[in-house]
Amino acid sequence: MLGKRLIELYEELRKKNILKTKEEFSRILRIEYKNLSKYFRDDLKYEINQQNYDSINSLNVNIEWLLTGQGEMFKDGDSKEQKIIELENKIKTLESSLSQKPELSLTLTDASIINYNIIQIPILDIKASAGYGIAGLDHPNVVDYLDISKHLLGRYKPEGVVCLELTGDSMEPDFRSGDFVLCAIGCIETNGFYIININGNILFKRLQFIKKEKIIVKSINPAYEPEEITENEKEYFGIIGKVFKHIRNL
């Protein structure tokens, strides 16, 4: 019976101190330990798949003997002692390959890691005042780039996004001077945070749209009064873009 031969193989390996436990036996044969006793009793039909075959073959076990009882326990005509030695060496090699983690073929100094999810957002040389405003520039320069995951941009396209530094205290405590925000240029949506231009001053404020009649410009700091922008006053007022991401300066 197959179960009896599995027991014989296990006992043979254990006598030679190649194996000590049934857990090791099940792991090397690549069968679940919880089913091993059932295989020993022939309560489960043992069907050899490719992984089982490779494991048994690597141990130099005679598959025909295991399945039918015909022939020797180990393949070829070598003595049992020689087979045990070969088997012990193969088991050690197999266990080592199963337990070792793969090593990198390159060192950190040799490897160049490219992350295609990281994009660069330009940081402009103007500060969006969270106060009374500072003069804006018609043609701002790029002073640096912010590396950021493109997933943080959401639905906004990278080519339409810039990074601005905040200054002032009108948006405290939520936003502090020195923090950065990402702004989608030309994007005007629902109520929210925006970069705006009032008389050439670049400001960071919360906007509330009252239909087409007026826009309420709000600060978070209660020390600053809200301001209303009506149709007649829009000639000196412009919305640069929507702020959709806040980056805290620690």
Secondary structure, DSSP 4 states (H G I P E B T S, - for coil): -HHHHHHHHHHHHHHTTS--SHHHHHHHHT--HHHHHHHHTT-S-----HHHHHHHHHTTB-HHHHHH--S-SBSSS--HHHHHHHHHHHHHHHHHHHHSPPPPSS-TTT-----TTEEEEEEEEEEEESSS-EE--SSPPEEEEEEEEGGGGTTS-GGGEEEEEEESSTTTTTS-TT-EEEEEET---SSEEEEEEETTEEEEEEEEEETTTEEEEE-SSTTS--EEEEGGGGGGEEEEEEEEEEE---
